[in-house]
Amino acid sequence: MFGLKKKSRKVELVSPVNGKMIRLRDVPDQVFASEMMGPGVAFISNDGNICSPCDGELMTVFPTKHAIGIKAENGAEILIHFGIDTVQLEGSCFHQKIDAGKKVKKGDLIIEADIEAILEQGYSIDTPMIITNANEFHVTIHQADAVTVNTAAVISIEKK
């Protein structure tokens, strides 16, 4: 009423990368694979681009640029972590395109990762996408194999 937009209870997350979606339990890191940080899925990027999976706010870009935190419009908190143990690269293979605190739209390019350099240094490029405050939501994982940025939903998150 009067132009006020009602906050959506349900958000559809699309793939943040172009590549392949894999089960979180198949990620070679026990913290992610056991869902200790929350439920989600993982991806293997074929181009190194990390994009926003939804409309929201880019809350955090880790100083090493290997991970980001996004708050969706319904309050869901999403962690995207590019690679396993890539924090040890100290940001050398990552290029940030959007600053923390900015609004993002689904599909916006946030980070570019140099996949070849990451792999050459012996790191996995498995990229978990986790819902860190999942206890507040009903989380539904959709099955997919090949994925493309800003297309079909891979996770649905609805406020309880």
DSSP file with accessible surface (Angstrom, degrees, kcal/mol):
  #  RESIDUE AA STRUCTURE BP1 BP2  ACC     N-H-->O    O-->H-N    N-H-->O    O-->H-N    TCO  KAPPA ALPHA  PHI   PSI    X-CA   Y-CA   Z-CA
    1    1 A M    >         0   0  168      0, 0.0     3,-1.6     0, 0.0     0, 0.0   0.000 360.0 360.0 360.0 142.0    0.0    0.0    0.0
    2    2 A F  T 3   -     0   0  180      1,-0.3     3,-0.1     2,-0.0     0, 0.0   0.849 360.0 -59.8  56.0  34.8    1.2    3.5   -0.8
    3    3 A G  T 3  S+     0   0   83      1,-0.2     2,-0.4     0, 0.0    -1,-0.3   0.521  94.8 143.6  79.6   3.3    4.2    2.2   -2.7
    4    4 A L    <   -     0   0  143     -3,-1.6     2,-0.5     1,-0.0    -1,-0.2  -0.648  46.3-135.4 -79.9 131.9    5.8    0.3    0.2
    5    5 A K        -     0   0  169     -2,-0.4     2,-0.3    -3,-0.1    -1,-0.0  -0.756  14.6-130.7 -90.4 125.3    7.3   -3.0   -1.0
    6    6 A K        -     0   0  178     -2,-0.5     2,-0.3     1,-0.1    -1,-0.0  -0.569  28.3-109.6 -74.5 135.2    6.6   -6.0    1.2
    7    7 A K        -     0   0  147     -2,-0.3     2,-0.1     1,-0.1    -1,-0.1  -0.481  36.3-120.2 -66.3 126.6    9.7   -7.9    2.2
    8    8 A S        -     0   0   55     -2,-0.3    -1,-0.1     1,-0.1     3,-0.0  -0.428  15.6-158.3 -70.3 140.7    9.7  -11.3    0.4
    9    9 A R  S    S+     0   0  120     -2,-0.1   150,-2.8     1,-0.1     2,-0.4   0.727  77.6  55.5 -87.5 -25.4    9.6  -14.4    2.5
   10   10 A K  E     -A  158   0A  95    148,-0.2     2,-0.4   146,-0.0   148,-0.2  -0.919  61.5-176.6-117.1 135.0   11.0  -16.6   -0.3
   11   11 A V  E     -A  157   0A  15    146,-2.8   146,-2.8    -2,-0.4     2,-0.6  -0.992  15.6-147.5-128.6 136.7   14.2  -16.1   -2.3
   12   12 A E  E     -A  156   0A  66     -2,-0.4     2,-0.5   144,-0.2   144,-0.2  -0.922  14.6-151.2-102.7 121.6   15.5  -18.2   -5.2
   13   13 A L  E     -A  155   0A   0    142,-3.5   141,-3.5    -2,-0.6   142,-1.6  -0.812   9.4-161.0 -93.3 132.0   19.3  -18.5   -5.4
   14   14 A V  E     -A  153   0A   3     39,-2.1   139,-0.2    -2,-0.5   135,-0.1  -0.577  39.9 -72.8 -99.3 171.2   20.8  -19.0   -8.8
   15   15 A S        -     0   0    1    137,-0.6   135,-1.0   133,-0.4   136,-0.1  -0.404  32.0-152.1 -64.6 135.8   24.3  -20.3   -9.4
   16   16 A P  S    S+     0   0    0      0, 0.0    35,-3.0     0, 0.0     2,-0.3   0.504  78.0  41.0 -84.2  -3.6   27.0  -17.8   -8.6
   17   17 A V  S    S-     0   0    0     33,-0.2     2,-0.5   131,-0.1    33,-0.1  -0.925  79.5-117.0-137.3 163.4   29.3  -19.3  -11.3
   18   18 A N  S    S+     0   0   39     31,-0.3    28,-3.0    -2,-0.3    29,-0.6  -0.890  81.6  54.3 -95.7 127.8   29.3  -20.8  -14.7
   19   19 A G  E    S-CD  45 147B  14    128,-2.5   128,-2.9    -2,-0.5     2,-0.4  -0.940  92.6 -21.2 157.2-128.2   30.3  -24.5  -14.5
   20   20 A K  E     -CD  44 146B 104     24,-2.1    24,-2.6    -2,-0.3     2,-0.4  -0.950  44.0-139.5-128.3 138.9   29.2  -27.5  -12.6
   21   21 A M  E     -C   43   0B  14    124,-3.2     2,-0.3    -2,-0.4    22,-0.3  -0.805  24.9-178.6 -95.7 138.4   27.2  -27.9   -9.4
   22   22 A I  E     -C   42   0B  26     20,-3.2    20,-2.3    -2,-0.4     2,-0.1  -0.888  34.8 -89.8-129.5 163.6   28.2  -30.6   -6.9
   23   23 A R  E >   -C   41   0B 122     -2,-0.3     3,-1.6    18,-0.2     4,-0.2  -0.470  31.8-127.1 -70.9 144.5   26.9  -31.9   -3.6
   24   24 A L  G >  S+     0   0    5     16,-0.5     3,-2.1     1,-0.3    -1,-0.1   0.887 108.6  63.1 -59.7 -37.3   28.3  -30.1   -0.6
   25   25 A R  G 3  S+     0   0  161      1,-0.3    -1,-0.3     9,-0.1     8,-0.1   0.675  95.9  61.1 -65.6 -13.1   29.2  -33.5    1.0
   26   26 A D  G <  S+     0   0   79     -3,-1.6    -1,-0.3     2,-0.1    -2,-0.2   0.449  77.3 110.9 -91.7  -0.4   31.6  -34.0   -2.0
   27   27 A V  S <  S-     0   0    6     -3,-2.1     2,-2.0    -4,-0.2     6,-0.2  -0.567  77.2-123.8 -74.5 135.3   33.7  -31.0   -1.2
   28   28 A P  S    S+     0   0   85      0, 0.0     2,-0.3     0, 0.0    -1,-0.1  -0.175  87.1  84.9 -78.8  50.0   37.2  -31.9    0.1
   29   29 A D     >  -     0   0   37     -2,-2.0     4,-3.1     1,-0.1     3,-0.3  -0.912  67.8-149.0-150.2 119.1   36.9  -30.0    3.3
   30   30 A Q  H  > S+     0   0  142     -2,-0.3     4,-2.2     1,-0.2     6,-0.4   0.828  95.3  58.8 -62.6 -34.5   35.1  -31.5    6.4
   31   31 A V  H  4>S+     0   0   59      2,-0.2     5,-1.4     1,-0.2     6,-0.7   0.943 117.2  32.8 -62.2 -44.9   33.8  -28.3    7.7
   32   32 A F  H >45S+     0   0   11     -3,-0.3     3,-1.9     3,-0.2    -2,-0.2   0.945 118.1  53.0 -74.0 -48.7   31.8  -27.6    4.5
   33   33 A A  H 3<5S+     0   0   18     -4,-3.1    -2,-0.2     1,-0.3    -3,-0.2   0.827 108.9  49.7 -60.1 -33.0   31.1  -31.3    3.7
   34   34 A S  T 3<5S-     0   0   52     -4,-2.2    -1,-0.3    -5,-0.2    -2,-0.2   0.445 109.5-123.0 -85.1  -0.4   29.5  -31.9    7.1
   35   35 A E  T X 5 +     0   0   99     -3,-1.9     3,-0.6    -4,-0.1    -3,-0.2   0.752  62.0 147.7  62.2  28.2   27.3  -28.8    6.8
   36   36 A M  T 3 <S+     0   0  135     -5,-1.4    -4,-0.1    -6,-0.4    -5,-0.1   0.856  76.2  40.7 -60.1 -33.8   28.9  -27.5   10.0
   37   37 A M  T 3  S-     0   0   75     -6,-0.7    -1,-0.3     1,-0.4    -5,-0.1   0.558 132.8 -75.1 -90.4 -11.8   28.5  -24.0    8.7
   38   38 A G    <   -     0   0   12     -3,-0.6    -1,-0.4    -6,-0.1    94,-0.1  -0.643  59.1 -57.3 137.3 169.1   25.0  -24.6    7.3
   39   39 A P        +     0   0   30      0, 0.0    92,-2.8     0, 0.0     2,-0.3  -0.350  68.4 110.7 -76.8 161.4   23.4  -26.4    4.3
   40   40 A G  E     - E   0 130B   5     90,-0.2   -16,-0.5    -2,-0.1     2,-0.3  -0.982  52.3 -96.2 170.0-158.5   24.2  -25.5    0.7
   41   41 A V  E     -CE  23 129B   4     88,-1.7    88,-3.3    -2,-0.3     2,-0.3  -0.817  25.6-132.4-139.1 177.4   25.7  -26.7   -2.5
   42   42 A A  E     -CE  22 128B   0    -20,-2.3   -20,-3.2    86,-0.3     2,-0.3  -0.914  13.2-156.6-136.4 164.5   29.1  -26.3   -4.2
   43   43 A F  E     -CE  21 127B   0     84,-1.2    84,-2.9    -2,-0.3     2,-0.5  -0.944  16.0-143.0-137.5 156.4   30.3  -25.5   -7.7
   44   44 A I  E     -CE  20 126B  56    -24,-2.6   -24,-2.1    -2,-0.3     2,-0.2  -0.975  30.9-143.6-120.5 111.3   33.3  -25.9   -9.9
   45   45 A S  E     -C   19   0B   5     80,-0.6   -26,-0.3    -2,-0.5     5,-0.0  -0.480  16.0-164.9 -76.9 144.3   33.7  -22.7  -12.0
   46   46 A N  S    S+     0   0  115    -28,-3.0   -27,-0.1    -2,-0.2    -1,-0.1   0.461  90.6  26.0-104.4  -2.6   34.9  -22.9  -15.6
   47   47 A D  S    S-     0   0   63    -29,-0.6    68,-0.1     2,-0.2     3,-0.1   0.465  98.0-118.5-135.6  -8.0   35.7  -19.2  -15.8
   48   48 A G        +     0   0    0    -30,-0.3    65,-2.4     1,-0.3     2,-0.4   0.421  65.1 136.8  85.3  -2.6   36.5  -17.8  -12.3
   49   49 A N  E     -J  112   0C  46     63,-0.2     2,-0.5   -31,-0.1   -31,-0.3  -0.651  36.7-162.9 -82.1 132.6   33.7  -15.3  -12.2
   50   50 A I  E     +J  111   0C   4     61,-2.9    60,-2.8    -2,-0.4    61,-1.8  -0.974  16.0 179.8-116.6 117.7   31.8  -15.2   -8.9
   51   51 A C  E     -J  109   0C   9    -35,-3.0    58,-0.2    -2,-0.5    57,-0.1  -0.734  36.7 -86.8-116.3 163.6   28.4  -13.4   -9.2
   52   52 A S        -     0   0    0     56,-2.2    55,-3.1    53,-0.3    98,-0.1  -0.522  26.9-154.1 -70.4 132.0   25.6  -12.6   -6.8
   53   53 A P  S    S+     0   0    0      0, 0.0   -39,-2.1     0, 0.0     2,-0.3   0.510  74.8   3.5 -83.2  -3.9   23.1  -15.5   -6.6
   54   54 A C  S    S-     0   0    1    -41,-0.2     2,-0.3    51,-0.1    54,-0.1  -0.970  88.0 -78.3-163.4 170.7   20.3  -13.1   -5.6
   55   55 A D  S    S+     0   0   45     -2,-0.3    18,-1.1    50,-0.2     2,-0.3  -0.632  79.8  89.5 -76.1 141.1   19.3   -9.5   -5.0
   56   56 A G  E    S-FG  72 104B   8     48,-2.5    48,-2.8    -2,-0.3     2,-0.4  -0.959  75.2 -50.7 169.3-148.1   20.6   -8.2   -1.7
   57   57 A E  E     -FG  71 103B  57     14,-2.2    14,-2.6    -2,-0.3     2,-1.2  -0.985  35.8-128.9-127.2 133.9   23.5   -6.5    0.0
   58   58 A L  E     +F   70   0B   0     44,-2.9    43,-4.3    -2,-0.4    44,-0.4  -0.709  35.3 174.2 -77.7  98.9   27.2   -7.5   -0.2
   59   59 A M  E     +     0   0B  84     10,-1.7     2,-0.4    -2,-1.2    -1,-0.2   0.868  57.0  16.4 -78.4 -39.5   27.8   -7.6    3.5
   60   60 A T  E     -F   69   0B  67      9,-1.9     9,-2.6    -3,-0.2     2,-0.4  -0.999  44.3-175.5-142.8 136.7   31.4   -8.9    3.6
   61   61 A V  E     -F   68   0B  22     -2,-0.4     7,-0.2     7,-0.2    39,-0.1  -0.987  38.9-124.8-123.2 116.9   34.3   -9.4    1.3
   62   62 A F    >   -     0   0   75      5,-2.6     3,-2.7    -2,-0.4     5,-0.1  -0.294  22.3-114.0 -58.0 147.6   37.1  -11.2    3.2
   63   63 A P  T 3  S+     0   0  120      0, 0.0    -1,-0.1     0, 0.0     0, 0.0   0.818 120.9  52.0 -54.9 -29.5   40.4   -9.3    3.1
   64   64 A T  T 3  S-     0   0   26      1,-0.0    27,-0.4     3,-0.0    30,-0.1   0.400 105.3-135.2 -87.4   1.1   41.9  -12.2    1.1
   65   65 A K  S <  S+     0   0   65     -3,-2.7    30,-0.1     2,-0.2    17,-0.1   0.529  75.0 113.6  60.5  10.8   38.9  -11.9   -1.4
   66   66 A H  S    S+     0   0   11      1,-0.1    16,-2.9    28,-0.1     2,-0.3   0.588  77.3  34.3 -85.1 -10.3   38.4  -15.7   -1.5
   67   67 A A  E     - H   0  81B   2     14,-0.2    -5,-2.6    -5,-0.1     2,-0.3  -0.994  62.8-168.6-147.5 149.3   35.0  -15.5    0.2
   68   68 A I  E     -FH  61  80B   3     12,-2.3    12,-2.4    -2,-0.3     2,-0.4  -0.942  12.2-145.1-135.2 156.2   32.0  -13.2    0.3
   69   69 A G  E     -FH  60  79B  14     -9,-2.6    -9,-1.9    -2,-0.3   -10,-1.7  -0.993  16.9-174.0-123.6 129.4   28.9  -12.8    2.4
   70   70 A I  E     -FH  58  78B   2      8,-2.7     8,-3.2    -2,-0.4     2,-0.6  -0.963  16.2-148.1-122.5 138.3   25.6  -11.6    1.0
   71   71 A K  E     -FH  57  77B  78    -14,-2.6   -14,-2.2    -2,-0.4     6,-0.2  -0.941  22.2-142.6-105.0 117.1   22.4  -10.9    2.8
   72   72 A A  E >   -F   56   0B   4      4,-3.0     3,-2.2    -2,-0.6   -16,-0.2  -0.262  29.0-100.0 -71.6 165.4   19.4  -11.7    0.7
   73   73 A E  T 3  S+     0   0   76    -18,-1.1   -17,-0.1     1,-0.3    -1,-0.1   0.743 124.0  53.1 -60.6 -23.6   16.2   -9.5    0.7
   74   74 A N  T 3  S-     0   0    4    -67,-0.1    -1,-0.3     2,-0.1   -63,-0.1   0.341 125.1 -99.6 -94.8   7.8   14.5  -12.0    3.0
   75   75 A G  S <  S+     0   0   12     -3,-2.2    -2,-0.1     1,-0.3     2,-0.1   0.366  72.7 147.0  94.8  -5.6   17.4  -11.9    5.6
   76   76 A A        -     0   0    0     81,-0.1    -4,-3.0    -5,-0.1     2,-0.6  -0.422  41.5-140.3 -64.5 138.2   19.1  -15.1    4.5
   77   77 A E  E     -H   71   0B  79     -6,-0.2    55,-2.2    -2,-0.1    56,-0.7  -0.912  18.6-166.2-106.9 122.1   22.9  -14.9    4.9
   78   78 A I  E     -HI  70 131B   2     -8,-3.2    -8,-2.7    -2,-0.6     2,-0.5  -0.930   7.9-162.6-117.2 126.0   24.8  -16.6    2.1
   79   79 A L  E     -HI  69 130B  16     51,-2.7    51,-2.8    -2,-0.5     2,-0.5  -0.925   3.1-170.0-105.3 127.6   28.5  -17.4    2.2
   80   80 A I  E     -HI  68 129B   2    -12,-2.4   -12,-2.3    -2,-0.5     2,-0.6  -0.986   5.2-172.3-117.3 120.2   30.3  -18.1   -1.1
   81   81 A H  E     -H   67   0B  25     47,-2.4     2,-0.8    -2,-0.5   -14,-0.2  -0.925  14.0-147.0-118.6 105.0   33.8  -19.5   -0.5
   82   82 A F        -     0   0    2    -16,-2.9    45,-0.2    -2,-0.6     4,-0.1  -0.609  63.6 -19.5 -80.4 111.9   35.9  -19.8   -3.7
   83   83 A G  S    S-     0   0    0     43,-0.8     2,-0.5    -2,-0.8    42,-0.2  -0.026  83.4 -76.0  84.7 169.9   38.2  -22.8   -3.4
   84   84 A I  B    S-L  124   0D   7     40,-1.6    40,-0.5     1,-0.2    42,-0.1  -0.938 109.0  -6.7-110.9 127.4   39.4  -24.8   -0.5
   85   85 A D  S >  S+     0   0   81     -2,-0.5     3,-1.7    38,-0.1    -1,-0.2   0.617  87.5 136.8  63.7  17.0   42.2  -23.3    1.7
   86   86 A T  G >   +     0   0    0      1,-0.3     3,-1.8     2,-0.2     5,-0.5   0.610  49.4  84.3 -72.9  -7.2   42.5  -20.5   -0.8
   87   87 A V  G >  S+     0   0   66      1,-0.3     3,-1.9     2,-0.2    -1,-0.3   0.846  80.4  67.1 -57.7 -29.9   42.7  -18.0    2.2
   88   88 A Q  G <  S+     0   0  117     -3,-1.7    -1,-0.3     1,-0.3    -2,-0.2   0.678  84.1  70.1 -68.0 -15.1   46.4  -19.0    2.1
   89   89 A L  G X  S-     0   0    9     -3,-1.8     3,-2.0    -4,-0.1    -1,-0.3   0.592  96.4-141.4 -77.0  -9.9   46.8  -17.2   -1.3
   90   90 A E  T <   -     0   0  162     -3,-1.9    -2,-0.1     1,-0.3    -3,-0.1   0.816  63.0 -57.6  53.3  34.8   46.3  -13.9    0.6
   91   91 A G  T >  S+     0   0   14     -5,-0.5     3,-1.6   -27,-0.4    -1,-0.3   0.401 102.8 127.9  85.3  -2.4   44.2  -12.5   -2.2
   92   92 A S  T <  S+     0   0   78     -3,-2.0    -2,-0.1     1,-0.3    -1,-0.1   0.731  76.9  39.8 -64.6 -22.6   46.8  -12.9   -4.9
   93   93 A C  T 3  S+     0   0    5     -7,-0.2    21,-2.6    24,-0.0     2,-0.4   0.229 103.8  82.3-109.6  13.7   44.5  -14.7   -7.3
   94   94 A F  E <   -K  113   0C   5     -3,-1.6     2,-0.5    19,-0.2    19,-0.2  -0.955  52.7-165.2-127.6 140.1   41.3  -12.7   -6.7
   95   95 A H  E     -K  112   0C 103     17,-2.7    17,-2.4    -2,-0.4     2,-0.3  -0.973  17.6-142.9-126.9 115.9   40.1   -9.3   -8.1
   96   96 A Q  E     +K  111   0C  58     -2,-0.5    15,-0.2    15,-0.2     3,-0.1  -0.601  20.3 176.5 -81.7 135.0   37.2   -7.6   -6.4
   97   97 A K        +     0   0  109     13,-3.5     2,-0.4    -2,-0.3    14,-0.2   0.621  67.3  40.4-110.2 -23.0   34.7   -5.7   -8.5
   98   98 A I  S    S-     0   0   34     12,-0.9    -1,-0.2    10,-0.1     2,-0.2  -0.996  78.7-126.3-131.9 138.2   32.1   -4.5   -5.9
   99   99 A D    >   -     0   0  103     -2,-0.4     3,-1.4     1,-0.1   -41,-0.2  -0.526  33.3 -97.6 -82.9 148.8   32.8   -3.1   -2.4
  100  100 A A  T 3  S+     0   0   49      1,-0.2   -41,-0.2    -2,-0.2    -1,-0.1  -0.268 109.1  40.8 -58.1 146.2   31.2   -4.5    0.7
  101  101 A G  T 3  S+     0   0   46    -43,-4.3    -1,-0.2     1,-0.3     2,-0.2   0.276  89.8 118.5  94.8  -9.0   28.1   -2.5    1.8
  102  102 A K    <   -     0   0  118     -3,-1.4   -44,-2.9   -44,-0.4    -1,-0.3  -0.601  68.9-111.5 -91.3 150.3   26.8   -2.1   -1.7
  103  103 A K  E     -G   57   0B 161    -46,-0.2     2,-0.3    -2,-0.2   -46,-0.3  -0.529  35.9-160.9 -72.2 143.8   23.5   -3.4   -3.0
  104  104 A V  E     -G   56   0B   4    -48,-2.8   -48,-2.5    -2,-0.2     2,-0.3  -0.949   8.4-145.9-128.0 152.0   23.8   -6.2   -5.5
  105  105 A K    >   -     0   0  120     -2,-0.3     3,-2.6   -50,-0.2   -53,-0.3  -0.845  43.4 -81.0-110.1 152.8   21.5   -7.7   -8.1
  106  106 A K  T 3  S+     0   0   76     -2,-0.3   -51,-0.1     1,-0.3    -1,-0.1  -0.260 119.8  20.6 -52.0 125.8   21.2  -11.3   -9.1
  107  107 A G  T 3  S+     0   0   22    -55,-3.1    -1,-0.3     1,-0.3     2,-0.1   0.278  83.9 145.4  96.1 -10.3   24.0  -11.9  -11.7
  108  108 A D    <   -     0   0   57     -3,-2.6   -56,-2.2   -54,-0.1     2,-0.4  -0.418  54.6-118.1 -62.3 133.5   26.3   -9.0  -10.7
  109  109 A L  E     +J   51   0C  57    -58,-0.2   -58,-0.2     1,-0.2     3,-0.1  -0.592  43.1 163.9 -74.1 123.2   30.0   -9.8  -11.0
  110  110 A I  E     +     0   0C   0    -60,-2.8   -13,-3.5    -2,-0.4   -12,-0.9   0.795  60.0  14.8-108.3 -46.0   31.6   -9.5   -7.6
  111  111 A I  E     -JK  50  96C   2    -61,-1.8   -61,-2.9   -15,-0.2     2,-0.5  -0.990  55.4-153.4-135.6 141.3   34.9  -11.3   -7.8
  112  112 A E  E     -JK  49  95C  64    -17,-2.4   -17,-2.7    -2,-0.4     2,-0.4  -0.976  18.7-163.5-110.6 128.1   37.1  -12.6  -10.6
  113  113 A A  E     - K   0  94C   9    -65,-2.4     2,-1.3    -2,-0.5   -19,-0.2  -0.906  21.7-130.5-112.3 140.1   39.4  -15.6   -9.7
  114  114 A D     >  -     0   0   76    -21,-2.6     4,-2.2    -2,-0.4     5,-0.2  -0.728  26.5-175.5 -87.9  90.7   42.4  -16.7  -11.6
  115  115 A I  H  > S+     0   0   26     -2,-1.3     4,-2.9     1,-0.2     5,-0.3   0.897  78.4  53.3 -57.3 -45.8   41.5  -20.4  -11.8
  116  116 A E  H  > S+     0   0  141      1,-0.2     4,-2.7     2,-0.2    -1,-0.2   0.930 110.7  46.2 -58.9 -45.1   44.8  -21.4  -13.6
  117  117 A A  H  > S+     0   0   16      2,-0.2     4,-1.4     1,-0.2    -1,-0.2   0.896 112.8  50.5 -65.8 -38.4   46.9  -19.8  -10.9
  118  118 A I  H  <>S+     0   0    0     -4,-2.2     5,-2.0     1,-0.2     3,-0.3   0.944 114.1  43.8 -64.5 -47.5   44.9  -21.3   -8.1
  119  119 A L  H ><5S+     0   0   90     -4,-2.9     3,-2.0     1,-0.2    -2,-0.2   0.899 108.9  57.5 -65.4 -40.3   45.2  -24.8   -9.6
  120  120 A E  H 3<5S+     0   0  156     -4,-2.7    -1,-0.2     1,-0.3    -2,-0.2   0.821 104.3  53.5 -59.2 -30.8   48.9  -24.3  -10.4
  121  121 A Q  T 3<5S-     0   0  103     -4,-1.4    -1,-0.3    -3,-0.3    -2,-0.2   0.371 124.3-105.3 -88.7   6.6   49.5  -23.6   -6.7
  122  122 A G  T < 5S+     0   0   67     -3,-2.0     2,-0.3     1,-0.3    -3,-0.2   0.625  72.9 136.3  87.4  16.9   47.7  -26.9   -5.7
  123  123 A Y      < -     0   0   47     -5,-2.0    -1,-0.3   -37,-0.0     2,-0.2  -0.724  53.6-119.0-100.2 148.8   44.4  -25.6   -4.4
  124  124 A S  B     -L   84   0D  33    -40,-0.5   -40,-1.6    -2,-0.3   -38,-0.1  -0.527  10.7-151.4 -75.8 146.6   40.9  -27.0   -5.1
  125  125 A I        +     0   0   14    -42,-0.2   -80,-0.6    -2,-0.2   -42,-0.4   0.235  47.6 137.5-104.2  14.1   38.5  -24.6   -6.9
  126  126 A D  E     -E   44   0B  22    -44,-0.1   -43,-0.8   -82,-0.1   -82,-0.2  -0.409  41.6-155.7 -57.1 131.4   35.4  -26.3   -5.3
  127  127 A T  E     -E   43   0B   0    -84,-2.9   -84,-1.2   -45,-0.2   -45,-0.2  -0.866   3.6-156.9-123.1  95.6   33.2  -23.3   -4.3
  128  128 A P  E     -E   42   0B   0      0, 0.0   -47,-2.4     0, 0.0     2,-0.5  -0.432   3.7-160.8 -69.5 144.4   30.7  -23.9   -1.5
  129  129 A M  E     -EI  41  80B   0    -88,-3.3   -88,-1.7   -49,-0.2     2,-0.4  -0.978  21.6-175.6-124.1 113.3   27.6  -21.7   -1.2
  130  130 A I  E     -EI  40  79B   1    -51,-2.8   -51,-2.7    -2,-0.5     2,-0.8  -0.871  31.4-138.3-117.2 143.2   26.2  -22.0    2.3
  131  131 A I  E >   - I   0  78B   0    -92,-2.8     3,-0.9    -2,-0.4   -53,-0.2  -0.869  23.9-172.7 -95.6 105.3   23.2  -20.6    4.1
  132  132 A T  T 3  S+     0   0   58    -55,-2.2     3,-0.2    -2,-0.8    -1,-0.1   0.705  80.6  41.7 -81.3 -18.1   24.8  -19.6    7.4
  133  133 A N  T >  S+     0   0    9    -56,-0.7     3,-2.0     1,-0.1    -1,-0.3  -0.199  72.2 140.0-116.1  42.9   21.5  -18.7    9.2
  134  134 A A  G X   +     0   0   18     -3,-0.9     3,-2.2     1,-0.3    -1,-0.1   0.705  54.3  78.4 -62.5 -21.2   19.6  -21.6    7.9
  135  135 A N  G 3  S+     0   0  122      1,-0.3    -1,-0.3    -3,-0.2    -2,-0.1   0.719  93.3  52.7 -62.6 -16.0   17.8  -22.2   11.2
  136  136 A E  G <  S+     0   0   78     -3,-2.0    24,-2.3    23,-0.0     2,-0.3   0.417 111.4  52.6 -94.7   0.2   15.6  -19.3   10.4
  137  137 A F  E <  S-B  159   0A   5     -3,-2.2     2,-0.6    22,-0.2    22,-0.2  -0.911  76.2-119.9-137.2 158.1   14.6  -20.7    6.9
  138  138 A H  E     -B  158   0A 108     20,-3.2    20,-2.5    -2,-0.3     2,-0.5  -0.909  39.9-159.9 -91.6 121.3   13.2  -23.7    5.0
  139  139 A V  E     -B  157   0A  42     -2,-0.6     2,-0.5    18,-0.2    18,-0.2  -0.928  11.2-172.8-112.2 124.7   16.0  -24.5    2.6
  140  140 A T  E     -B  156   0A  74     16,-2.8    16,-2.8    -2,-0.5     2,-0.5  -0.977  10.9-152.5-119.4 121.9   15.3  -26.5   -0.5
  141  141 A I  E     -B  155   0A  59     -2,-0.5     2,-0.3    14,-0.2    14,-0.2  -0.801  11.9-149.9 -92.5 128.5   18.2  -27.7   -2.7
  142  142 A H        -     0   0   62     12,-2.9     2,-0.3    -2,-0.5    -2,-0.0  -0.785  20.0-113.0 -97.6 145.2   17.4  -28.2   -6.4
  143  143 A Q        +     0   0  165     -2,-0.3     2,-0.3    12,-0.0    12,-0.0  -0.561  49.2 148.1 -79.0 135.7   19.2  -30.8   -8.5
  144  144 A A        -     0   0   42     -2,-0.3     3,-0.1     1,-0.1  -124,-0.0  -0.972  27.0-174.7-157.2 161.0   21.4  -29.5  -11.3
  145  145 A D  S    S+     0   0  102      1,-0.6  -124,-3.2    -2,-0.3     2,-0.2   0.469  78.0  34.7-121.1 -83.6   24.6  -30.5  -13.0
  146  146 A A  E    S-D   20   0B  83   -126,-0.2    -1,-0.6  -128,-0.0     2,-0.3  -0.566  78.9-171.1 -74.9 135.0   25.8  -27.9  -15.5
  147  147 A V  E     -D   19   0B  12   -128,-2.9  -128,-2.5    -2,-0.2     2,-0.4  -0.945  15.6-161.5-131.8 153.9   24.9  -24.4  -14.2
  148  148 A T    >   -     0   0   74     -2,-0.3     3,-1.1  -130,-0.2  -133,-0.4  -0.991  35.8 -95.7-133.3 140.1   25.0  -20.9  -15.6
  149  149 A V  T 3  S+     0   0   23     -2,-0.4     3,-0.1     1,-0.2  -131,-0.1  -0.220 103.6   6.8 -52.7 137.0   25.0  -17.6  -13.8
  150  150 A N  T 3  S+     0   0   83   -135,-1.0    -1,-0.2   -98,-0.1     3,-0.1   0.800 106.8  97.3  61.5  36.7   21.6  -16.0  -13.4
  151  151 A T  S <  S+     0   0   82     -3,-1.1    -1,-0.1     1,-0.4    -2,-0.1   0.120  75.2   7.1-118.7-120.7   19.5  -18.8  -14.8
  152  152 A A  S    S-     0   0   71      1,-0.1  -137,-0.6  -138,-0.1    -1,-0.4  -0.263  80.1-100.6 -69.3 149.5   17.6  -21.6  -12.9
  153  153 A A  E     -A   14   0A  31   -139,-0.2  -139,-0.3     1,-0.1     3,-0.1  -0.409  32.1-178.8 -67.3 138.3   17.3  -21.6   -9.1
  154  154 A V  E    S+     0   0A   3   -141,-3.5   -12,-2.9     1,-0.4     2,-0.3   0.613  73.8  23.5-108.2 -23.9   19.7  -24.0   -7.3
  155  155 A I  E     -AB  13 141A   0   -142,-1.6  -142,-3.5   -14,-0.2     2,-0.4  -0.992  63.7-156.2-142.3 137.2   18.4  -23.2   -3.8
  156  156 A S  E     -AB  12 140A   6    -16,-2.8   -16,-2.8    -2,-0.3     2,-0.5  -0.944  12.0-169.5-109.8 135.4   15.1  -21.9   -2.5
  157  157 A I  E     -AB  11 139A   0   -146,-2.8  -146,-2.8    -2,-0.4     2,-0.4  -0.981   5.1-178.8-129.3 118.8   15.1  -20.2    0.9
  158  158 A E  E     -AB  10 138A  82    -20,-2.5   -20,-3.2    -2,-0.5  -148,-0.2  -0.973  31.3-114.4-123.3 131.4   11.8  -19.3    2.6
  159  159 A K  E       B   0 137A  67   -150,-2.8   -22,-0.2    -2,-0.4  -150,-0.1  -0.339 360.0 360.0 -60.1 133.9   11.5  -17.6    6.0
  160  160 A K              0   0  131    -24,-2.3    -1,-0.1    -2,-0.0   -24,-0.0  -0.356 360.0 360.0 -70.8 360.0   10.0  -19.8    8.7
